[in-house]
Amino acid sequence: MSLCPSPIPRSSARTSCGSRGTAARASLSSRWPPTPKLRLRRPRPRSIGHSMTTPLPRSLDPAQGELLASYLLRLAHQVGISPLDLAHRCGLTTGTVLSAQHLVRLADHHAEQIATLCRLDLAEVHALTLVEQAPSYAPLHPVYLGRHQSHTTMANDGRVFTAFSRYCPDCLADTADQPGGSIWPGSWRLPHTFLCPRHQRPLDWRCPQCQAPAFSNGYRTDGRWRPTQLTPAPRSRLHPARCRHRLGIGQVPACGYRLDQPSATGNAPTAAMAHTQQRLTEAARSVAGQDIGSLGRPTSPQRFLNDVRAVTLIICSTWPAAAETLRDVEHLDAVAAHADTRNRAATERAGPPEGGWLARSVDRPPGDPLRAAALMTLVVRILDAPDGQTALARSLSRLPSNGAAYRRLQRLTPTAHPA
């Protein structure tokens, strides 16, 4: 299952009537997802509360799997305004801050206003959110682990990357010449997405030039994150593939480096990593009623993903217990590096993020996709193995019952595997 947008063939762009035969169009449509196009429909303005929203003279088709932040960047670039100006017209903000909660879920009145302004159907608008793109991903549900979550709580939980995005330079390059520019899929914001199966490479997560996490406002010199925004540097009119991290304080220009340039991929993904990526993606995208295996039993996708979270917590809290049990798993050194970083004292981790420790707690995957791939591969290996419960039991015997990890595990237990 592809996690990245399919490249859009130039030959499928709209042409004048009669320039292509029906058979050719049918052949292309069967091979490729719908191509983002300029929309020239002219619906009547609709009333939104006490105001009238006038549709833009032209708009764009969303790409399959595209996230709202990406769509706003492309449309703003296409019509020649800043993303902040476009967000004002969409009713997403009245100030200078674009809330990242819109990545997760859109309120009905926001979706209606975007649909009117951008000439879209409501279903197309809601498909730009992570809730629609990953329906079985439990941290995006209003009730999670027995707690009622607001949109803001979901965005700040840490189980979604709202402060930055991983990315595939080749995918950005494939779509760079499309109307509005490069496309950023929502799947890149989920912590368990670490590979691009289309290009058979690990995702990147830093800008090669400024070294800031991609699609982020970045962090200050003291290591504190700048306020997270739906689109970083929203006043800047930049091609969507350009790094938007601001290199200083105040109103300084963004980095501007093109992230769609070729980059070194490091080690090629192993077969085990590819299997792990497929398992996690299928679980997140599953619909109600489907089952998935975990520790030898069928379970729901939501429980399987909570099992992943629980096993991640156990591995990192008791490292190297899991390595002593499963010595044949690849890239255990990357898991060890992550566990060592997470277990450092907070004072040692002050300053800008290094080594992918963007995860704020021990049960969240690291920002670095290669470390995340190694850790998630170990987790899925345990959940798939016939003796997985034995490996977990040995690790759990080393988990102190008076520690924070134990208390967090207790909160996960009611929604995880009985083992």
Stockholm file with secondary structure:
# STOCKHOLM 1.0

chainA/1-419         MSLCPSPIPRSSARTSCGSRGTAARASLSSRWPPTPKLRLRRPRPRSIGHSMTTPLPRSLDPAQGELLASYLLRLAHQVGISPLDLAHRCGLTTGTVLSAQHLVRLADHHAEQIATLCRLDLAEVHALTLVEQAPSYAPLHPVYLGRHQSHTTMANDGRVFTAFSRYCPDCLADTADQPGGSIWPGSWRLPHTFLCPRHQRPLDWRCPQCQAPAFSNGYRTDGRWRPTQLTPAPRSRLHPARCRHRLGIGQVPACGYRLDQPSATGNAPTAAMAHTQQRLTEAARSVAGQDIGSLGRPTSPQRFLNDVRAVTLIICSTWPAAAETLRDVEHLDAVAAHADTRNRAATERAGPPEGGWLARSVDRPPGDPLRAAALMTLVVRILDAPDGQTALARSLSRLPSNGAAYRRLQRLTPTAHPA
#=GR chainA/1-419 SS CCCSCCCCCGGGSCCCTTSSCHHHHHHHHHHSCCCCCEECCCCCCEEETTEEECCCSSEECCCTTBCHHHHHHHHHHHHTSCHHHHHHHHTSCSSSCCCGGGGTCCCHHHHHHHHHHHTCCHHHHHTTSHHHHCTTCGGGSSEETTEECCHHHHHHSSSSCCSCCCBCHHHHHHTTTSTTSCCCBGGGGSTTCCEETTTTEECBCBCTTTCCBTTSCCBCTTSCBCCCCSSSSTTCCCCTTBCCCBCSSSSCCBCCCBTTSCCCCCSCCCHHHHHHHHHHHHHHHCCTTCCEEETTEEECHHHHHHHHHHHHHHHHHHTTHHHHHCTTSTTHHHHHHHHHHHTSCGGGGCSSCCTTTTCSSTTSCCSSHHHHHHHHHHHHHHHHSTTHHHHHHHHHTTSCTTSHHHHHHHHHGGGSCCC
#=GC SS_cons         CCCSCCCCCGGGSCCCTTSSCHHHHHHHHHHSCCCCCEECCCCCCEEETTEEECCCSSEECCCTTBCHHHHHHHHHHHHTSCHHHHHHHHTSCSSSCCCGGGGTCCCHHHHHHHHHHHTCCHHHHHTTSHHHHCTTCGGGSSEETTEECCHHHHHHSSSSCCSCCCBCHHHHHHTTTSTTSCCCBGGGGSTTCCEETTTTEECBCBCTTTCCBTTSCCBCTTSCBCCCCSSSSTTCCCCTTBCCCBCSSSSCCBCCCBTTSCCCCCSCCCHHHHHHHHHHHHHHHCCTTCCEEETTEEECHHHHHHHHHHHHHHHHHHTTHHHHHCTTSTTHHHHHHHHHHHTSCGGGGCSSCCTTTTCSSTTSCCSSHHHHHHHHHHHHHHHHSTTHHHHHHHHHTTSCTTSHHHHHHHHHGGGSCCC
//
